[in-house]
Amino acid sequence: MGNLTLSYYYNPIGIAYPDHTTNAGYHDPAGFQGVQLVQINGAGPERVECSSCHEPHNDSLGPFLRRELGESLICLECHNK
């Protein structure tokens, strides 16, 4: 098995999710199956945070992930490539 370090699967956090209507590299968040975007205090743009991909109280899918890592399923929730 390869080296599954944080740097290999790094995704920036605290950033606004790109507008999928103007950026073809991203999916419409309405179709997400496990990943959750976050609004700070219920307002402002939806953001990518740690908890978007990680479920801190359940490690049944791997390192506290909301979706499987195999076949890049968790990555393909947001990214269209």
N, CA, C and O atoms as a CHARMM CRD file, in Angstrom:
* protein
*
  324
    1    1 MET  N      0.84500  -1.17800   0.00000 PROA 1      0.00000
    2    1 MET  CA     0.00000   0.00000   0.00000 PROA 1      0.00000
    3    1 MET  C      0.88400   1.23200   0.00000 PROA 1      0.00000
    4    1 MET  O      1.95100   1.24200   0.61400 PROA 1      0.00000
    5    2 GLY  N      0.44100   2.26400  -0.68600 PROA 2      0.00000
    6    2 GLY  CA     1.20800   3.50000  -0.78300 PROA 2      0.00000
    7    2 GLY  C      1.19200   4.29200   0.50700 PROA 2      0.00000
    8    2 GLY  O      0.55100   3.90400   1.48300 PROA 2      0.00000
    9    3 ASN  N      1.88800   5.37900   0.50200 PROA 3      0.00000
   10    3 ASN  CA     1.97800   6.25800   1.65400 PROA 3      0.00000
   11    3 ASN  C      0.75600   7.17300   1.68400 PROA 3      0.00000
   12    3 ASN  O      0.66600   8.11800   0.90000 PROA 3      0.00000
   13    4 LEU  N     -0.17200   6.89600   2.57700 PROA 4      0.00000
   14    4 LEU  CA    -1.39800   7.68000   2.67200 PROA 4      0.00000
   15    4 LEU  C     -1.23000   8.78700   3.70000 PROA 4      0.00000
   16    4 LEU  O     -1.84100   8.74800   4.76800 PROA 4      0.00000
   17    5 THR  N     -0.40900   9.76600   3.38100 PROA 5      0.00000
   18    5 THR  CA    -0.15500  10.85600   4.31500 PROA 5      0.00000
   19    5 THR  C     -1.08900  12.01500   4.03500 PROA 5      0.00000
   20    5 THR  O     -1.70500  12.09400   2.97200 PROA 5      0.00000
   21    6 LEU  N     -1.18600  12.90200   4.99200 PROA 6      0.00000
   22    6 LEU  CA    -2.03600  14.07200   4.85200 PROA 6      0.00000
   23    6 LEU  C     -1.66300  14.88600   3.61900 PROA 6      0.00000
   24    6 LEU  O     -2.54800  15.38100   2.92200 PROA 6      0.00000
   25    7 SER  N     -0.37600  15.03200   3.33800 PROA 7      0.00000
   26    7 SER  CA     0.03600  15.85500   2.20700 PROA 7      0.00000
   27    7 SER  C     -0.42000  15.26600   0.87700 PROA 7      0.00000
   28    7 SER  O     -0.62400  16.00800  -0.08400 PROA 7      0.00000
   29    8 TYR  N     -0.58200  13.95500   0.80600 PROA 8      0.00000
   30    8 TYR  CA    -1.01600  13.31900  -0.43400 PROA 8      0.00000
   31    8 TYR  C     -2.46700  13.65500  -0.73900 PROA 8      0.00000
   32    8 TYR  O     -2.81100  13.87700  -1.90000 PROA 8      0.00000
   33    9 TYR  N     -3.31300  13.69700   0.25800 PROA 9      0.00000
   34    9 TYR  CA    -4.73700  13.95900   0.08100 PROA 9      0.00000
   35    9 TYR  C     -5.13200  15.35100   0.55400 PROA 9      0.00000
   36    9 TYR  O     -6.29100  15.56900   0.90700 PROA 9      0.00000
   37   10 TYR  N     -4.22900  16.26400   0.57000 PROA 10     0.00000
   38   10 TYR  CA    -4.49000  17.59800   1.10200 PROA 10     0.00000
   39   10 TYR  C     -5.52000  18.34600   0.25700 PROA 10     0.00000
   40   10 TYR  O     -5.47100  18.31000  -0.97200 PROA 10     0.00000
   41   11 ASN  N     -6.42900  19.00600   0.91300 PROA 11     0.00000
   42   11 ASN  CA    -7.36800  19.91400   0.27000 PROA 11     0.00000
   43   11 ASN  C     -7.42600  21.16800   1.12200 PROA 11     0.00000
   44   11 ASN  O     -7.51300  21.06800   2.34600 PROA 11     0.00000
   45   12 PRO  N     -7.38000  22.34900   0.51300 PROA 12     0.00000
   46   12 PRO  CA    -7.44000  23.56300   1.33000 PROA 12     0.00000
   47   12 PRO  C     -8.75100  23.64600   2.10500 PROA 12     0.00000
   48   12 PRO  O     -9.78900  23.17800   1.64000 PROA 12     0.00000
   49   13 ILE  N     -8.69200  24.23800   3.27600 PROA 13     0.00000
   50   13 ILE  CA    -9.90000  24.40200   4.09500 PROA 13     0.00000
   51   13 ILE  C    -10.14300  25.88200   4.33200 PROA 13     0.00000
   52   13 ILE  O     -9.24500  26.71000   4.18000 PROA 13     0.00000
   53   14 GLY  N    -11.37200  26.19700   4.70700 PROA 14     0.00000
   54   14 GLY  CA   -11.72000  27.57800   4.97600 PROA 14     0.00000
   55   14 GLY  C    -11.88800  28.41100   3.71700 PROA 14     0.00000
   56   14 GLY  O    -11.83200  29.64000   3.77000 PROA 14     0.00000
   57   15 ILE  N    -12.09300  27.74800   2.58600 PROA 15     0.00000
   58   15 ILE  CA   -12.26700  28.47800   1.33100 PROA 15     0.00000
   59   15 ILE  C    -13.71100  28.35800   0.86300 PROA 15     0.00000
   60   15 ILE  O    -14.38900  27.37200   1.15200 PROA 15     0.00000
   61   16 ALA  N    -14.16800  29.35800   0.14800 PROA 16     0.00000
   62   16 ALA  CA   -15.51000  29.29500  -0.42700 PROA 16     0.00000
   63   16 ALA  C    -15.51400  28.25600  -1.54000 PROA 16     0.00000
   64   16 ALA  O    -14.57400  28.17700  -2.33100 PROA 16     0.00000
   65   17 TYR  N    -16.58400  27.45500  -1.59500 PROA 17     0.00000
   66   17 TYR  CA   -16.71100  26.45300  -2.65000 PROA 17     0.00000
   67   17 TYR  C    -16.90000  27.17700  -3.98100 PROA 17     0.00000
   68   17 TYR  O    -17.74300  28.06700  -4.08300 PROA 17     0.00000
   69   18 PRO  N    -16.11800  26.80300  -5.00800 PROA 18     0.00000
   70   18 PRO  CA   -16.22500  27.49100  -6.30100 PROA 18     0.00000
   71   18 PRO  C    -17.62100  27.35900  -6.91500 PROA 18     0.00000
   72   18 PRO  O    -18.30800  26.35800  -6.70700 PROA 18     0.00000
   73   19 ASP  N    -18.02000  28.35400  -7.65200 PROA 19     0.00000
   74   19 ASP  CA   -19.31600  28.35300  -8.33100 PROA 19     0.00000
   75   19 ASP  C    -19.28500  27.32600  -9.46000 PROA 19     0.00000
   76   19 ASP  O    -18.58800  27.51000 -10.45800 PROA 19     0.00000
   77   20 HSD  N    -20.03800  26.25600  -9.29500 PROA 20     0.00000
   78   20 HSD  CA   -20.03200  25.17700 -10.28700 PROA 20     0.00000
   79   20 HSD  C    -20.64400  25.60500 -11.61700 PROA 20     0.00000
   80   20 HSD  O    -20.41600  24.94200 -12.62900 PROA 20     0.00000
   81   21 THR  N    -21.41600  26.69400 -11.64700 PROA 21     0.00000
   82   21 THR  CA   -22.02000  27.13000 -12.90800 PROA 21     0.00000
   83   21 THR  C    -21.01500  27.84400 -13.79700 PROA 21     0.00000
   84   21 THR  O    -21.20100  27.90200 -15.01300 PROA 21     0.00000
   85   22 THR  N    -19.95100  28.38800 -13.21100 PROA 22     0.00000
   86   22 THR  CA   -18.92500  29.06500 -13.99800 PROA 22     0.00000
   87   22 THR  C    -17.60100  28.31300 -14.00400 PROA 22     0.00000
   88   22 THR  O    -16.68600  28.69900 -14.73200 PROA 22     0.00000
   89   23 ASN  N    -17.47600  27.26200 -13.22200 PROA 23     0.00000
   90   23 ASN  CA   -16.24400  26.48100 -13.15600 PROA 23     0.00000
   91   23 ASN  C    -16.59400  25.01600 -13.37800 PROA 23     0.00000
   92   23 ASN  O    -17.08500  24.34300 -12.47200 PROA 23     0.00000
   93   24 ALA  N    -16.34400  24.53000 -14.57500 PROA 24     0.00000
   94   24 ALA  CA   -16.72700  23.16200 -14.94700 PROA 24     0.00000
   95   24 ALA  C    -15.96400  22.09600 -14.17100 PROA 24     0.00000
   96   24 ALA  O    -16.29900  20.91600 -14.27400 PROA 24     0.00000
   97   25 GLY  N    -14.96200  22.47000 -13.40700 PROA 25     0.00000
   98   25 GLY  CA   -14.18800  21.50500 -12.64400 PROA 25     0.00000
   99   25 GLY  C    -14.85400  21.06000 -11.35400 PROA 25     0.00000
  100   25 GLY  O    -14.31800  20.21100 -10.64200 PROA 25     0.00000
  101   26 TYR  N    -16.02300  21.62500 -11.04400 PROA 26     0.00000
  102   26 TYR  CA   -16.69800  21.32300  -9.78600 PROA 26     0.00000
  103   26 TYR  C    -18.15300  20.93700 -10.01700 PROA 26     0.00000
  104   26 TYR  O    -18.79200  21.39000 -10.96600 PROA 26     0.00000
  105   27 HSD  N    -18.66100  20.08500  -9.12200 PROA 27     0.00000
  106   27 HSD  CA   -20.04600  19.61900  -9.18900 PROA 27     0.00000
  107   27 HSD  C    -20.97700  20.53500  -8.40400 PROA 27     0.00000
  108   27 HSD  O    -20.54400  21.29900  -7.54200 PROA 27     0.00000
  109   28 ASP  N    -22.24900  20.44100  -8.72000 PROA 28     0.00000
  110   28 ASP  CA   -23.29900  21.13400  -7.97800 PROA 28     0.00000
  111   28 ASP  C    -23.39700  20.50000  -6.59100 PROA 28     0.00000
  112   28 ASP  O    -23.64100  19.29700  -6.49300 PROA 28     0.00000
  113   29 PRO  N    -23.21600  21.26800  -5.52000 PROA 29     0.00000
  114   29 PRO  CA   -23.26300  20.68000  -4.17600 PROA 29     0.00000
  115   29 PRO  C    -24.61000  20.06000  -3.82200 PROA 29     0.00000
  116   29 PRO  O    -24.68900  19.27700  -2.87600 PROA 29     0.00000
  117   30 ALA  N    -25.65700  20.38700  -4.54900 PROA 30     0.00000
  118   30 ALA  CA   -26.96800  19.78500  -4.27000 PROA 30     0.00000
  119   30 ALA  C    -26.94900  18.27700  -4.49400 PROA 30     0.00000
  120   30 ALA  O    -27.78700  17.56500  -3.93900 PROA 30     0.00000
  121   31 GLY  N    -26.01400  17.77900  -5.29300 PROA 31     0.00000
  122   31 GLY  CA   -25.94000  16.35100  -5.57600 PROA 31     0.00000
  123   31 GLY  C    -24.96400  15.58200  -4.70200 PROA 31     0.00000
  124   31 GLY  O    -24.74300  14.39400  -4.93400 PROA 31     0.00000
  125   32 PHE  N    -24.37700  16.22800  -3.70600 PROA 32     0.00000
  126   32 PHE  CA   -23.40100  15.54700  -2.85800 PROA 32     0.00000
  127   32 PHE  C    -24.04800  14.38100  -2.12100 PROA 32     0.00000
  128   32 PHE  O    -25.17200  14.49100  -1.63100 PROA 32     0.00000
  129   33 GLN  N    -23.32400  13.25900  -2.04700 PROA 33     0.00000
  130   33 GLN  CA   -23.80500  12.06100  -1.37600 PROA 33     0.00000
  131   33 GLN  C    -23.27200  11.91900   0.04500 PROA 33     0.00000
  132   33 GLN  O    -23.82400  11.14000   0.82100 PROA 33     0.00000
  133   34 GLY  N    -22.23600  12.63200   0.40500 PROA 34     0.00000
  134   34 GLY  CA   -21.67400  12.46900   1.73700 PROA 34     0.00000
  135   34 GLY  C    -20.95400  13.70000   2.23400 PROA 34     0.00000
  136   34 GLY  O    -20.96900  13.99000   3.43000 PROA 34     0.00000
  137   35 VAL  N    -20.33000  14.42100   1.33600 PROA 35     0.00000
  138   35 VAL  CA   -19.57700  15.61200   1.69700 PROA 35     0.00000
  139   35 VAL  C    -20.55600  16.71900   2.07300 PROA 35     0.00000
  140   35 VAL  O    -21.62600  16.84500   1.47900 PROA 35     0.00000
  141   36 GLN  N    -20.17400  17.52000   3.06500 PROA 36     0.00000
  142   36 GLN  CA   -21.04300  18.61000   3.51100 PROA 36     0.00000
  143   36 GLN  C    -20.28100  19.92400   3.51700 PROA 36     0.00000
  144   36 GLN  O    -19.23500  20.03900   4.15500 PROA 36     0.00000
  145   37 LEU  N    -20.79800  20.90000   2.81500 PROA 37     0.00000
  146   37 LEU  CA   -20.21700  22.23400   2.87300 PROA 37     0.00000
  147   37 LEU  C    -20.74000  22.92200   4.12700 PROA 37     0.00000
  148   37 LEU  O    -21.76600  22.52700   4.68000 PROA 37     0.00000
  149   38 VAL  N    -20.03200  23.94600   4.56700 PROA 38     0.00000
  150   38 VAL  CA   -20.33900  24.59600   5.83900 PROA 38     0.00000
  151   38 VAL  C    -20.57300  26.08300   5.60500 PROA 38     0.00000
  152   38 VAL  O    -19.85400  26.71800   4.83300 PROA 38     0.00000
  153   39 GLN  N    -21.57400  26.63000   6.26900 PROA 39     0.00000
  154   39 GLN  CA   -21.77200  28.07300   6.30400 PROA 39     0.00000
  155   39 GLN  C    -21.44900  28.53500   7.71800 PROA 39     0.00000
  156   39 GLN  O    -21.98000  27.99400   8.68800 PROA 39     0.00000
  157   40 ILE  N    -20.59200  29.51800   7.83400 PROA 40     0.00000
  158   40 ILE  CA   -20.21500  30.03500   9.14200 PROA 40     0.00000
  159   40 ILE  C    -21.38400  30.84900   9.69800 PROA 40     0.00000
  160   40 ILE  O    -21.85100  31.79000   9.05600 PROA 40     0.00000
  161   41 ASN  N    -21.84700  30.48800  10.87700 PROA 41     0.00000
  162   41 ASN  CA   -22.99000  31.14000  11.52300 PROA 41     0.00000
  163   41 ASN  C    -24.22800  31.14400  10.63100 PROA 41     0.00000
  164   41 ASN  O    -25.07400  32.03100  10.74700 PROA 41     0.00000
  165   42 GLY  N    -24.33800  30.16200   9.74800 PROA 42     0.00000
  166   42 GLY  CA   -25.51700  30.03500   8.90100 PROA 42     0.00000
  167   42 GLY  C    -25.62900  31.08500   7.81600 PROA 42     0.00000
  168   42 GLY  O    -26.69800  31.24300   7.22700 PROA 42     0.00000
  169   43 ALA  N    -24.55000  31.80900   7.53500 PROA 43     0.00000
  170   43 ALA  CA   -24.60500  32.86900   6.53300 PROA 43     0.00000
  171   43 ALA  C    -23.34900  32.84400   5.67100 PROA 43     0.00000
  172   43 ALA  O    -22.36700  32.17500   5.99200 PROA 43     0.00000
  173   44 GLY  N    -23.40200  33.57700   4.58700 PROA 44     0.00000
  174   44 GLY  CA   -22.24300  33.68400   3.71300 PROA 44     0.00000
  175   44 GLY  C    -22.12900  32.50900   2.77200 PROA 44     0.00000
  176   44 GLY  O    -23.00900  31.65000   2.71800 PROA 44     0.00000
  177   45 PRO  N    -21.03100  32.47500   2.02600 PROA 45     0.00000
  178   45 PRO  CA   -20.86200  31.40000   1.04200 PROA 45     0.00000
  179   45 PRO  C    -20.62700  30.05000   1.71700 PROA 45     0.00000
  180   45 PRO  O    -20.10500  29.97900   2.83000 PROA 45     0.00000
  181   46 GLU  N    -21.02000  28.98800   1.02700 PROA 46     0.00000
  182   46 GLU  CA   -20.72300  27.64700   1.53900 PROA 46     0.00000
  183   46 GLU  C    -19.22200  27.42500   1.40800 PROA 46     0.00000
  184   46 GLU  O    -18.61500  27.74900   0.38700 PROA 46     0.00000
  185   47 ARG  N    -18.64100  26.86900   2.45900 PROA 47     0.00000
  186   47 ARG  CA   -17.18900  26.72000   2.52100 PROA 47     0.00000
  187   47 ARG  C    -16.78600  25.26600   2.67300 PROA 47     0.00000
  188   47 ARG  O    -17.55400  24.42400   3.14000 PROA 47     0.00000
  189   48 VAL  N    -15.55000  25.00000   2.26100 PROA 48     0.00000
  190   48 VAL  CA   -14.93200  23.69700   2.46800 PROA 48     0.00000
  191   48 VAL  C    -14.17800  23.77700   3.78900 PROA 48     0.00000
  192   48 VAL  O    -13.26000  24.58400   3.94100 PROA 48     0.00000
  193   49 GLU  N    -14.56500  22.94800   4.73100 PROA 49     0.00000
  194   49 GLU  CA   -13.92000  22.89200   6.04200 PROA 49     0.00000
  195   49 GLU  C    -13.51300  21.44600   6.32200 PROA 49     0.00000
  196   49 GLU  O    -13.85700  20.55300   5.54800 PROA 49     0.00000
  197   50 CYS  N    -12.79900  21.20400   7.39800 PROA 50     0.00000
  198   50 CYS  CA   -12.39800  19.83400   7.76400 PROA 50     0.00000
  199   50 CYS  C    -13.61400  18.91600   7.82000 PROA 50     0.00000
  200   50 CYS  O    -13.59000  17.79000   7.32100 PROA 50     0.00000
  201   51 SER  N    -14.67800  19.42500   8.43900 PROA 51     0.00000
  202   51 SER  CA   -15.87400  18.60000   8.61300 PROA 51     0.00000
  203   51 SER  C    -16.63600  18.37800   7.31000 PROA 51     0.00000
  204   51 SER  O    -17.59800  17.61000   7.28600 PROA 51     0.00000
  205   52 SER  N    -16.22500  19.03400   6.23400 PROA 52     0.00000
  206   52 SER  CA   -16.85700  18.76700   4.93600 PROA 52     0.00000
  207   52 SER  C    -16.58900  17.32900   4.51000 PROA 52     0.00000
  208   52 SER  O    -17.47300  16.66900   3.96400 PROA 52     0.00000
  209   53 CYS  N    -15.39300  16.84500   4.75200 PROA 53     0.00000
  210   53 CYS  CA   -14.99300  15.49300   4.34400 PROA 53     0.00000
  211   53 CYS  C    -14.85200  14.52700   5.50900 PROA 53     0.00000
  212   53 CYS  O    -14.94700  13.31300   5.32600 PROA 53     0.00000
  213   54 HSD  N    -14.62500  15.05800   6.70900 PROA 54     0.00000
  214   54 HSD  CA   -14.37200  14.21400   7.87300 PROA 54     0.00000
  215   54 HSD  C    -15.53700  14.23100   8.85200 PROA 54     0.00000
  216   54 HSD  O    -16.11600  15.28000   9.13300 PROA 54     0.00000
  217   55 GLU  N    -15.86900  13.05400   9.36500 PROA 55     0.00000
  218   55 GLU  CA   -16.88400  12.88100  10.41200 PROA 55     0.00000
  219   55 GLU  C    -16.12200  12.54300  11.68800 PROA 55     0.00000
  220   55 GLU  O    -15.68400  11.40400  11.84800 PROA 55     0.00000
  221   56 PRO  N    -15.95100  13.49500  12.59600 PROA 56     0.00000
  222   56 PRO  CA   -15.08100  13.28100  13.74500 PROA 56     0.00000
  223   56 PRO  C    -15.54700  12.22200  14.73300 PROA 56     0.00000
  224   56 PRO  O    -14.77900  11.83500  15.61400 PROA 56     0.00000
  225   57 HSD  N    -16.77000  11.74400  14.61500 PROA 57     0.00000
  226   57 HSD  CA   -17.28900  10.77900  15.58000 PROA 57     0.00000
  227   57 HSD  C    -17.54600   9.40300  14.98000 PROA 57     0.00000
  228   57 HSD  O    -18.16800   8.55700  15.62200 PROA 57     0.00000
  229   58 ASN  N    -17.07300   9.16800  13.75100 PROA 58     0.00000
  230   58 ASN  CA   -17.31400   7.87900  13.10000 PROA 58     0.00000
  231   58 ASN  C    -16.16000   7.57100  12.15400 PROA 58     0.00000
  232   58 ASN  O    -15.94400   8.29000  11.17900 PROA 58     0.00000
  233   59 ASP  N    -15.42000   6.50400  12.44100 PROA 59     0.00000
  234   59 ASP  CA   -14.29800   6.14600  11.57100 PROA 59     0.00000
  235   59 ASP  C    -14.56600   4.86600  10.78500 PROA 59     0.00000
  236   59 ASP  O    -13.62300   4.18200  10.38700 PROA 59     0.00000
  237   60 SER  N    -15.82500   4.53300  10.55700 PROA 60     0.00000
  238   60 SER  CA   -16.15200   3.28300   9.86500 PROA 60     0.00000
  239   60 SER  C    -15.75400   3.29200   8.39000 PROA 60     0.00000
  240   60 SER  O    -15.62600   2.22000   7.79900 PROA 60     0.00000
  241   61 LEU  N    -15.55600   4.44400   7.77900 PROA 61     0.00000
  242   61 LEU  CA   -15.18000   4.52700   6.36400 PROA 61     0.00000
  243   61 LEU  C    -13.71500   4.86700   6.16600 PROA 61     0.00000
  244   61 LEU  O    -13.31900   5.24700   5.06300 PROA 61     0.00000
  245   62 GLY  N    -12.92400   4.74400   7.17100 PROA 62     0.00000
  246   62 GLY  CA   -11.51200   5.07800   7.05300 PROA 62     0.00000
  247   62 GLY  C    -11.15400   6.12900   8.08300 PROA 62     0.00000
  248   62 GLY  O    -11.75300   6.17200   9.15800 PROA 62     0.00000
  249   63 PRO  N    -10.18900   6.97600   7.77200 PROA 63     0.00000
  250   63 PRO  CA    -9.73500   7.96400   8.76300 PROA 63     0.00000
  251   63 PRO  C    -10.77300   9.06700   8.99600 PROA 63     0.00000
  252   63 PRO  O    -10.57900  10.23000   8.64400 PROA 63     0.00000
  253   64 PHE  N    -11.89200   8.63900   9.61200 PROA 64     0.00000
  254   64 PHE  CA   -12.97900   9.56200   9.95400 PROA 64     0.00000
  255   64 PHE  C    -13.53300  10.28900   8.72900 PROA 64     0.00000
  256   64 PHE  O    -13.82000  11.48400   8.78600 PROA 64     0.00000
  257   65 LEU  N    -13.67900   9.56500   7.62900 PROA 65     0.00000
  258   65 LEU  CA   -14.19200  10.15700   6.39500 PROA 65     0.00000
  259   65 LEU  C    -15.70200  10.02600   6.28800 PROA 65     0.00000
  260   65 LEU  O    -16.28900   9.10600   6.85700 PROA 65     0.00000
  261   66 ARG  N    -16.32500  10.92800   5.57200 PROA 66     0.00000
  262   66 ARG  CA   -17.76300  10.88100   5.32500 PROA 66     0.00000
  263   66 ARG  C    -18.10200   9.98600   4.13400 PROA 66     0.00000
  264   66 ARG  O    -19.24800   9.56300   3.97800 PROA 66     0.00000
  265   67 ARG  N    -17.11400   9.70100   3.30300 PROA 67     0.00000
  266   67 ARG  CA   -17.32100   8.90700   2.09000 PROA 67     0.00000
  267   67 ARG  C    -16.08600   8.04800   1.87000 PROA 67     0.00000
  268   67 ARG  O    -15.01900   8.36700   2.39400 PROA 67     0.00000
  269   68 GLU  N    -16.20600   6.96200   1.10500 PROA 68     0.00000
  270   68 GLU  CA   -15.08800   6.06500   0.85500 PROA 68     0.00000
  271   68 GLU  C    -13.95700   6.78900   0.12200 PROA 68     0.00000
  272   68 GLU  O    -14.19300   7.67100  -0.70400 PROA 68     0.00000
  273   69 LEU  N    -12.73600   6.39700   0.44100 PROA 69     0.00000
  274   69 LEU  CA   -11.56400   6.96300  -0.21200 PROA 69     0.00000
  275   69 LEU  C    -11.25000   6.21600  -1.50200 PROA 69     0.00000
  276   69 LEU  O    -10.74200   6.81500  -2.45000 PROA 69     0.00000
  277   70 GLY  N    -11.54600   4.90500  -1.55500 PROA 70     0.00000
  278   70 GLY  CA   -11.27100   4.10000  -2.74400 PROA 70     0.00000
  279   70 GLY  C    -11.93900   4.66200  -3.98200 PROA 70     0.00000
  280   70 GLY  O    -13.04400   5.20100  -3.90700 PROA 70     0.00000
  281   71 GLU  N    -11.28100   4.54200  -5.11000 PROA 71     0.00000
  282   71 GLU  CA   -11.74900   5.05400  -6.40000 PROA 71     0.00000
  283   71 GLU  C    -12.01400   6.56000  -6.34500 PROA 71     0.00000
  284   71 GLU  O    -12.78200   7.09000  -7.14800 PROA 71     0.00000
  285   72 SER  N    -11.38900   7.22700  -5.41900 PROA 72     0.00000
  286   72 SER  CA   -11.49200   8.68700  -5.26100 PROA 72     0.00000
  287   72 SER  C    -12.92000   9.18200  -5.06900 PROA 72     0.00000
  288   72 SER  O    -13.23000  10.31600  -5.43300 PROA 72     0.00000
  289   73 LEU  N    -13.79800   8.34900  -4.50100 PROA 73     0.00000
  290   73 LEU  CA   -15.20300   8.73100  -4.35400 PROA 73     0.00000
  291   73 LEU  C    -15.38000  10.02400  -3.56600 PROA 73     0.00000
  292   73 LEU  O    -16.19800  10.87000  -3.92700 PROA 73     0.00000
  293   74 ILE  N    -14.61500  10.17500  -2.49100 PROA 74     0.00000
  294   74 ILE  CA   -14.77600  11.39100  -1.69300 PROA 74     0.00000
  295   74 ILE  C    -14.29800  12.61800  -2.47300 PROA 74     0.00000
  296   74 ILE  O    -14.89400  13.68900  -2.35900 PROA 74     0.00000
  297   75 CYS  N    -13.24700  12.47800  -3.25100 PROA 75     0.00000
  298   75 CYS  CA   -12.72700  13.60200  -4.04300 PROA 75     0.00000
  299   75 CYS  C    -13.69600  13.99100  -5.15700 PROA 75     0.00000
  300   75 CYS  O    -13.88500  15.17100  -5.45200 PROA 75     0.00000
  301   76 LEU  N    -14.30700  12.97100  -5.76900 PROA 76     0.00000
  302   76 LEU  CA   -15.20700  13.21300  -6.89700 PROA 76     0.00000
  303   76 LEU  C    -16.56300  13.76400  -6.47700 PROA 76     0.00000
  304   76 LEU  O    -17.38100  14.09500  -7.33500 PROA 76     0.00000
  305   77 GLU  N    -16.81700  13.86800  -5.18500 PROA 77     0.00000
  306   77 GLU  CA   -18.02500  14.55500  -4.73400 PROA 77     0.00000
  307   77 GLU  C    -17.97700  16.00700  -5.20400 PROA 77     0.00000
  308   77 GLU  O    -18.97600  16.53400  -5.69300 PROA 77     0.00000
  309   78 CYS  N    -16.83600  16.64700  -5.06000 PROA 78     0.00000
  310   78 CYS  CA   -16.68600  18.05900  -5.43300 PROA 78     0.00000
  311   78 CYS  C    -16.03800  18.23700  -6.80400 PROA 78     0.00000
  312   78 CYS  O    -16.50100  19.02600  -7.62800 PROA 78     0.00000
  313   79 HSD  N    -14.95800  17.49000  -7.03000 PROA 79     0.00000
  314   79 HSD  CA   -14.15900  17.68100  -8.24000 PROA 79     0.00000
  315   79 HSD  C    -14.70000  16.87700  -9.41300 PROA 79     0.00000
  316   79 HSD  O    -15.04700  15.70500  -9.26500 PROA 79     0.00000
  317   80 ASN  N    -14.76900  17.50900 -10.57100 PROA 80     0.00000
  318   80 ASN  CA   -15.29500  16.89500 -11.78200 PROA 80     0.00000
  319   80 ASN  C    -14.16400  16.39900 -12.67300 PROA 80     0.00000
  320   80 ASN  O    -14.16300  16.66900 -13.87400 PROA 80     0.00000
  321   81 LYS  N    -13.21200  15.68800 -12.11200 PROA 81     0.00000
  322   81 LYS  CA   -12.11500  15.10700 -12.88400 PROA 81     0.00000
  323   81 LYS  C    -11.36100  14.12000 -12.04600 PROA 81     0.00000
  324   81 LYS  O    -10.39600  13.51900 -12.51800 PROA 81     0.00000
